[in-house]
Amino acid sequence: MPDPLLSRLCIHTATTKPWSLRQALDGYRAAGVAGITVWRDALALEGVAESARMLRDSGLAVVSLCRGGFFPALDVAGRQRAIDDNKQAIDEAATIGAPLVVLVCGAVPGQPLHESRRQIAEGIHAIEPHARARGVKLAVEPLHPMYAADRSAINSLRQARELCEAIASDHVGVAVDVYHCWWDPELEVEIAALGQAKRLLAFHLCDWRVDTRHLLTDRGLMGDGCIDIAGIRGCVERAGFKGWNEVEIFSSEKWAMDQGVWLGEVVKAYRERC
């Protein structure tokens, strides 16, 4: 019988990165997890069409596809490659039944941030008609400022919201990841504004290790760090969000573990700490 405490729990395949998609589907289902967010690298082994069949047969809800974005480049050809790749990501999402593509917007080391932000806006404008035609939404995920040099020039919820307002499409919204926005003094106000505008599309969970050892691959299990996860979840839910709670943890330490044991830790932490 399904566990109601897990009814909104979604796991990103990147959380159990060593597992193939087939292993992830089997493992998540056995653990009582209800939803899955698929990273594009997880589609490579079986191919998109076969992966779509596996996902349909699994009984898990496909919550989103990660990731698109990385729009900025130093030349026109590079920006066009990004647009083409994002359209391909949208097609992949439509094929596997994912209603949403998460956008990590990108940045170019040494390029002024205002230029990267302009290119990001242009890139999203360019792919929005394709997303609309395929019935797939786009979620801009602002990243922590430590990633501004090379991963994303969109670094706060306000920036993400204002970008969405400028694009003015009901197919473009925001993904709130606690890892990237827990520090933001405008956090509660911006979450409320996103909810009012119906642009709050996704909610990602993990924790910030106080003694972080690596900028990318040392995220913490919920409750092992300093983020007020329950408080932020409360803000999101007061803003009207009724979607999935998506666990997205990049951790080389945890990837080195037995992934079944690791998944058990994730589910336990979700039950007790979120």
Contacts in CASP RR format, 6 or more apart in sequence:
PFRMAT RR
TARGET T0000
AUTHOR 0000-0000-0000
METHOD contacts of the structure
MODEL  1
MPDPLLSRLCIHTATTKPWSLRQALDGYRAAGVAGITVWRDALALEGVAE
SARMLRDSGLAVVSLCRGGFFPALDVAGRQRAIDDNKQAIDEAATIGAPL
VVLVCGAVPGQPLHESRRQIAEGIHAIEPHARARGVKLAVEPLHPMYAAD
RSAINSLRQARELCEAIASDHVGVAVDVYHCWWDPELEVEIAALGQAKRL
LAFHLCDWRVDTRHLLTDRGLMGDGCIDIAGIRGCVERAGFKGWNEVEIF
SSEKWAMDQGVWLGEVVKAYRERC
2 32 0 8 1.000
2 34 0 8 1.000
3 32 0 8 1.000
5 271 0 8 1.000
6 32 0 8 1.000
6 33 0 8 1.000
6 34 0 8 1.000
6 267 0 8 1.000
6 270 0 8 1.000
6 271 0 8 1.000
7 34 0 8 1.000
8 34 0 8 1.000
8 243 0 8 1.000
8 244 0 8 1.000
8 245 0 8 1.000
9 32 0 8 1.000
9 33 0 8 1.000
9 34 0 8 1.000
9 35 0 8 1.000
9 244 0 8 1.000
9 245 0 8 1.000
9 247 0 8 1.000
9 267 0 8 1.000
9 270 0 8 1.000
10 33 0 8 1.000
10 34 0 8 1.000
10 35 0 8 1.000
10 36 0 8 1.000
10 37 0 8 1.000
10 61 0 8 1.000
10 63 0 8 1.000
10 244 0 8 1.000
10 245 0 8 1.000
10 246 0 8 1.000
10 247 0 8 1.000
11 24 0 8 1.000
11 28 0 8 1.000
11 33 0 8 1.000
11 35 0 8 1.000
11 36 0 8 1.000
11 37 0 8 1.000
11 246 0 8 1.000
11 247 0 8 1.000
11 263 0 8 1.000
11 266 0 8 1.000
12 36 0 8 1.000
12 37 0 8 1.000
12 39 0 8 1.000
12 66 0 8 1.000
12 204 0 8 1.000
12 246 0 8 1.000
12 247 0 8 1.000
12 248 0 8 1.000
12 249 0 8 1.000
13 19 0 8 1.000
13 21 0 8 1.000
13 24 0 8 1.000
13 36 0 8 1.000
13 37 0 8 1.000
13 38 0 8 1.000
13 39 0 8 1.000
13 42 0 8 1.000
14 39 0 8 1.000
14 66 0 8 1.000
14 248 0 8 1.000
14 249 0 8 1.000
14 250 0 8 1.000
15 247 0 8 1.000
15 248 0 8 1.000
15 249 0 8 1.000
15 250 0 8 1.000
15 254 0 8 1.000
15 266 0 8 1.000
16 23 0 8 1.000
16 24 0 8 1.000
16 255 0 8 1.000
16 259 0 8 1.000
16 260 0 8 1.000
16 262 0 8 1.000
16 263 0 8 1.000
17 250 0 8 1.000
17 255 0 8 1.000
18 255 0 8 1.000
18 259 0 8 1.000
19 27 0 8 1.000
19 259 0 8 1.000
20 42 0 8 1.000
20 45 0 8 1.000
20 46 0 8 1.000
21 38 0 8 1.000
21 42 0 8 1.000
21 43 0 8 1.000
21 45 0 8 1.000
21 46 0 8 1.000
21 51 0 8 1.000
21 54 0 8 1.000
21 55 0 8 1.000
22 46 0 8 1.000
22 54 0 8 1.000
23 259 0 8 1.000
24 36 0 8 1.000
24 42 0 8 1.000
25 36 0 8 1.000
25 54 0 8 1.000
25 55 0 8 1.000
25 58 0 8 1.000
25 60 0 8 1.000
27 33 0 8 1.000
27 260 0 8 1.000
27 263 0 8 1.000
28 35 0 8 1.000
28 36 0 8 1.000
28 60 0 8 1.000
28 263 0 8 1.000
29 58 0 8 1.000
29 59 0 8 1.000
29 60 0 8 1.000
31 260 0 8 1.000
31 263 0 8 1.000
31 264 0 8 1.000
31 267 0 8 1.000
32 267 0 8 1.000
33 60 0 8 1.000
33 263 0 8 1.000
33 267 0 8 1.000
34 60 0 8 1.000
34 61 0 8 1.000
35 60 0 8 1.000
35 61 0 8 1.000
35 62 0 8 1.000
35 63 0 8 1.000
35 244 0 8 1.000
36 55 0 8 1.000
36 58 0 8 1.000
36 60 0 8 1.000
36 61 0 8 1.000
36 62 0 8 1.000
36 63 0 8 1.000
37 62 0 8 1.000
37 63 0 8 1.000
37 64 0 8 1.000
37 65 0 8 1.000
37 66 0 8 1.000
37 98 0 8 1.000
37 102 0 8 1.000
37 246 0 8 1.000
37 248 0 8 1.000
38 51 0 8 1.000
38 55 0 8 1.000
38 62 0 8 1.000
38 64 0 8 1.000
38 65 0 8 1.000
38 66 0 8 1.000
38 96 0 8 1.000
38 98 0 8 1.000
39 65 0 8 1.000
39 66 0 8 1.000
39 67 0 8 1.000
40 65 0 8 1.000
40 66 0 8 1.000
40 67 0 8 1.000
40 68 0 8 1.000
40 89 0 8 1.000
40 92 0 8 1.000
42 51 0 8 1.000
43 51 0 8 1.000
43 92 0 8 1.000
43 96 0 8 1.000
46 54 0 8 1.000
48 92 0 8 1.000
48 95 0 8 1.000
48 96 0 8 1.000
49 95 0 8 1.000
51 96 0 8 1.000
52 95 0 8 1.000
52 96 0 8 1.000
52 97 0 8 1.000
55 62 0 8 1.000
55 96 0 8 1.000
55 97 0 8 1.000
61 244 0 8 1.000
62 96 0 8 1.000
62 97 0 8 1.000
62 98 0 8 1.000
62 99 0 8 1.000
63 98 0 8 1.000
63 99 0 8 1.000
63 100 0 8 1.000
63 202 0 8 1.000
63 244 0 8 1.000
63 246 0 8 1.000
64 93 0 8 1.000
64 98 0 8 1.000
64 99 0 8 1.000
64 100 0 8 1.000
64 101 0 8 1.000
64 102 0 8 1.000
64 139 0 8 1.000
64 202 0 8 1.000
64 246 0 8 1.000
65 89 0 8 1.000
65 92 0 8 1.000
65 93 0 8 1.000
65 96 0 8 1.000
65 98 0 8 1.000
65 100 0 8 1.000
65 101 0 8 1.000
65 102 0 8 1.000
66 101 0 8 1.000
66 102 0 8 1.000
66 248 0 8 1.000
67 89 0 8 1.000
67 101 0 8 1.000
67 102 0 8 1.000
67 103 0 8 1.000
67 104 0 8 1.000
67 141 0 8 1.000
68 85 0 8 1.000
68 86 0 8 1.000
68 89 0 8 1.000
68 101 0 8 1.000
68 102 0 8 1.000
68 103 0 8 1.000
68 104 0 8 1.000
69 82 0 8 1.000
69 86 0 8 1.000
69 89 0 8 1.000
69 103 0 8 1.000
69 104 0 8 1.000
69 105 0 8 1.000
69 106 0 8 1.000
69 120 0 8 1.000
70 82 0 8 1.000
70 85 0 8 1.000
70 104 0 8 1.000
70 105 0 8 1.000
70 106 0 8 1.000
71 79 0 8 1.000
71 82 0 8 1.000
71 83 0 8 1.000
71 86 0 8 1.000
71 105 0 8 1.000
71 106 0 8 1.000
71 119 0 8 1.000
71 120 0 8 1.000
71 122 0 8 1.000
71 123 0 8 1.000
71 124 0 8 1.000
72 79 0 8 1.000
72 82 0 8 1.000
72 105 0 8 1.000
72 106 0 8 1.000
72 107 0 8 1.000
72 108 0 8 1.000
72 111 0 8 1.000
72 115 0 8 1.000
72 116 0 8 1.000
72 119 0 8 1.000
72 120 0 8 1.000
72 153 0 8 1.000
73 79 0 8 1.000
73 81 0 8 1.000
73 82 0 8 1.000
73 108 0 8 1.000
73 119 0 8 1.000
74 108 0 8 1.000
74 111 0 8 1.000
79 119 0 8 1.000
79 122 0 8 1.000
79 123 0 8 1.000
82 123 0 8 1.000
83 123 0 8 1.000
83 126 0 8 1.000
83 127 0 8 1.000
86 101 0 8 1.000
86 103 0 8 1.000
86 123 0 8 1.000
86 127 0 8 1.000
87 127 0 8 1.000
87 130 0 8 1.000
89 101 0 8 1.000
90 101 0 8 1.000
90 127 0 8 1.000
90 130 0 8 1.000
90 131 0 8 1.000
90 134 0 8 1.000
90 136 0 8 1.000
91 134 0 8 1.000
92 98 0 8 1.000
93 99 0 8 1.000
93 100 0 8 1.000
93 101 0 8 1.000
93 134 0 8 1.000
93 136 0 8 1.000
94 134 0 8 1.000
94 135 0 8 1.000
94 136 0 8 1.000
98 136 0 8 1.000
99 135 0 8 1.000
99 136 0 8 1.000
99 137 0 8 1.000
100 136 0 8 1.000
100 137 0 8 1.000
100 138 0 8 1.000
100 139 0 8 1.000
100 201 0 8 1.000
100 202 0 8 1.000
101 131 0 8 1.000
101 136 0 8 1.000
101 137 0 8 1.000
101 138 0 8 1.000
101 139 0 8 1.000
102 139 0 8 1.000
102 141 0 8 1.000
102 175 0 8 1.000
102 202 0 8 1.000
103 124 0 8 1.000
103 138 0 8 1.000
103 139 0 8 1.000
103 140 0 8 1.000
103 141 0 8 1.000
104 141 0 8 1.000
104 143 0 8 1.000
104 151 0 8 1.000
104 152 0 8 1.000
105 120 0 8 1.000
105 140 0 8 1.000
105 141 0 8 1.000
105 143 0 8 1.000
105 152 0 8 1.000
105 153 0 8 1.000
105 154 0 8 1.000
106 116 0 8 1.000
106 120 0 8 1.000
106 150 0 8 1.000
106 151 0 8 1.000
106 152 0 8 1.000
106 153 0 8 1.000
106 154 0 8 1.000
107 113 0 8 1.000
107 116 0 8 1.000
107 147 0 8 1.000
107 148 0 8 1.000
107 149 0 8 1.000
107 150 0 8 1.000
107 151 0 8 1.000
107 152 0 8 1.000
107 153 0 8 1.000
108 116 0 8 1.000
108 150 0 8 1.000
109 149 0 8 1.000
109 150 0 8 1.000
110 149 0 8 1.000
113 148 0 8 1.000
113 153 0 8 1.000
116 153 0 8 1.000
117 153 0 8 1.000
117 154 0 8 1.000
117 159 0 8 1.000
117 163 0 8 1.000
120 153 0 8 1.000
120 154 0 8 1.000
120 163 0 8 1.000
121 163 0 8 1.000
121 166 0 8 1.000
121 167 0 8 1.000
124 138 0 8 1.000
124 140 0 8 1.000
124 163 0 8 1.000
124 167 0 8 1.000
124 172 0 8 1.000
125 167 0 8 1.000
127 138 0 8 1.000
128 138 0 8 1.000
128 167 0 8 1.000
128 169 0 8 1.000
128 171 0 8 1.000
128 172 0 8 1.000
131 137 0 8 1.000
131 138 0 8 1.000
131 171 0 8 1.000
131 172 0 8 1.000
132 169 0 8 1.000
132 171 0 8 1.000
135 171 0 8 1.000
136 171 0 8 1.000
137 171 0 8 1.000
137 172 0 8 1.000
137 173 0 8 1.000
137 201 0 8 1.000
138 171 0 8 1.000
138 172 0 8 1.000
138 173 0 8 1.000
139 173 0 8 1.000
139 174 0 8 1.000
139 175 0 8 1.000
139 201 0 8 1.000
139 202 0 8 1.000
140 154 0 8 1.000
140 160 0 8 1.000
140 163 0 8 1.000
140 164 0 8 1.000
140 172 0 8 1.000
140 173 0 8 1.000
140 174 0 8 1.000
140 175 0 8 1.000
141 152 0 8 1.000
141 154 0 8 1.000
141 160 0 8 1.000
141 174 0 8 1.000
141 175 0 8 1.000
141 177 0 8 1.000
141 180 0 8 1.000
141 202 0 8 1.000
141 204 0 8 1.000
142 152 0 8 1.000
142 154 0 8 1.000
142 155 0 8 1.000
142 156 0 8 1.000
142 157 0 8 1.000
142 159 0 8 1.000
142 160 0 8 1.000
142 174 0 8 1.000
142 177 0 8 1.000
142 180 0 8 1.000
142 181 0 8 1.000
143 151 0 8 1.000
143 152 0 8 1.000
143 154 0 8 1.000
143 155 0 8 1.000
143 177 0 8 1.000
143 180 0 8 1.000
144 155 0 8 1.000
144 179 0 8 1.000
144 180 0 8 1.000
144 181 0 8 1.000
144 183 0 8 1.000
145 155 0 8 1.000
145 156 0 8 1.000
146 215 0 8 1.000
147 155 0 8 1.000
147 215 0 8 1.000
148 155 0 8 1.000
154 160 0 8 1.000
154 163 0 8 1.000
155 180 0 8 1.000
156 181 0 8 1.000
156 184 0 8 1.000
156 186 0 8 1.000
156 190 0 8 1.000
157 174 0 8 1.000
157 176 0 8 1.000
157 181 0 8 1.000
157 184 0 8 1.000
157 186 0 8 1.000
157 187 0 8 1.000
157 190 0 8 1.000
157 191 0 8 1.000
157 194 0 8 1.000
158 186 0 8 1.000
158 190 0 8 1.000
160 173 0 8 1.000
160 174 0 8 1.000
161 174 0 8 1.000
161 190 0 8 1.000
161 193 0 8 1.000
161 194 0 8 1.000
161 197 0 8 1.000
161 199 0 8 1.000
164 172 0 8 1.000
164 173 0 8 1.000
164 174 0 8 1.000
164 197 0 8 1.000
164 199 0 8 1.000
165 197 0 8 1.000
170 198 0 8 1.000
172 199 0 8 1.000
173 194 0 8 1.000
173 199 0 8 1.000
173 200 0 8 1.000
173 201 0 8 1.000
174 194 0 8 1.000
174 199 0 8 1.000
174 200 0 8 1.000
174 201 0 8 1.000
174 202 0 8 1.000
175 201 0 8 1.000
175 202 0 8 1.000
175 203 0 8 1.000
175 204 0 8 1.000
176 191 0 8 1.000
176 194 0 8 1.000
176 200 0 8 1.000
176 202 0 8 1.000
176 203 0 8 1.000
176 204 0 8 1.000
176 232 0 8 1.000
176 236 0 8 1.000
177 203 0 8 1.000
177 204 0 8 1.000
177 206 0 8 1.000
177 248 0 8 1.000
178 204 0 8 1.000
178 205 0 8 1.000
178 206 0 8 1.000
178 207 0 8 1.000
178 227 0 8 1.000
178 229 0 8 1.000
178 232 0 8 1.000
179 204 0 8 1.000
179 206 0 8 1.000
179 207 0 8 1.000
179 208 0 8 1.000
179 219 0 8 1.000
179 227 0 8 1.000
179 248 0 8 1.000
181 187 0 8 1.000
181 232 0 8 1.000
182 208 0 8 1.000
182 226 0 8 1.000
182 227 0 8 1.000
182 228 0 8 1.000
182 232 0 8 1.000
184 190 0 8 1.000
187 232 0 8 1.000
187 235 0 8 1.000
188 235 0 8 1.000
191 200 0 8 1.000
191 232 0 8 1.000
191 235 0 8 1.000
191 236 0 8 1.000
191 239 0 8 1.000
192 235 0 8 1.000
192 238 0 8 1.000
192 239 0 8 1.000
194 200 0 8 1.000
194 239 0 8 1.000
195 239 0 8 1.000
195 240 0 8 1.000
195 241 0 8 1.000
196 239 0 8 1.000
200 236 0 8 1.000
200 239 0 8 1.000
200 240 0 8 1.000
200 241 0 8 1.000
202 244 0 8 1.000
202 246 0 8 1.000
203 233 0 8 1.000
203 236 0 8 1.000
203 241 0 8 1.000
203 243 0 8 1.000
203 244 0 8 1.000
203 245 0 8 1.000
203 246 0 8 1.000
204 246 0 8 1.000
204 247 0 8 1.000
204 248 0 8 1.000
205 222 0 8 1.000
205 229 0 8 1.000
205 233 0 8 1.000
205 245 0 8 1.000
205 246 0 8 1.000
205 247 0 8 1.000
205 248 0 8 1.000
205 270 0 8 1.000
205 274 0 8 1.000
206 219 0 8 1.000
206 220 0 8 1.000
206 221 0 8 1.000
206 222 0 8 1.000
206 247 0 8 1.000
206 248 0 8 1.000
206 249 0 8 1.000
207 219 0 8 1.000
207 220 0 8 1.000
207 221 0 8 1.000
207 222 0 8 1.000
207 223 0 8 1.000
207 224 0 8 1.000
207 225 0 8 1.000
207 226 0 8 1.000
207 227 0 8 1.000
207 229 0 8 1.000
208 219 0 8 1.000
208 220 0 8 1.000
208 225 0 8 1.000
208 226 0 8 1.000
208 227 0 8 1.000
209 218 0 8 1.000
209 219 0 8 1.000
209 220 0 8 1.000
209 224 0 8 1.000
209 225 0 8 1.000
210 225 0 8 1.000
210 226 0 8 1.000
212 218 0 8 1.000
214 252 0 8 1.000
216 250 0 8 1.000
217 250 0 8 1.000
217 251 0 8 1.000
217 252 0 8 1.000
217 255 0 8 1.000
218 250 0 8 1.000
218 251 0 8 1.000
218 252 0 8 1.000
218 253 0 8 1.000
219 248 0 8 1.000
219 249 0 8 1.000
219 250 0 8 1.000
219 251 0 8 1.000
220 249 0 8 1.000
220 251 0 8 1.000
221 249 0 8 1.000
221 251 0 8 1.000
221 254 0 8 1.000
221 265 0 8 1.000
221 266 0 8 1.000
221 269 0 8 1.000
222 229 0 8 1.000
222 247 0 8 1.000
222 269 0 8 1.000
222 270 0 8 1.000
222 273 0 8 1.000
222 274 0 8 1.000
223 229 0 8 1.000
223 269 0 8 1.000
223 273 0 8 1.000
224 269 0 8 1.000
229 273 0 8 1.000
229 274 0 8 1.000
230 273 0 8 1.000
230 274 0 8 1.000
233 245 0 8 1.000
233 274 0 8 1.000
245 270 0 8 1.000
245 274 0 8 1.000
247 266 0 8 1.000
247 270 0 8 1.000
249 266 0 8 1.000
254 262 0 8 1.000
255 262 0 8 1.000
END
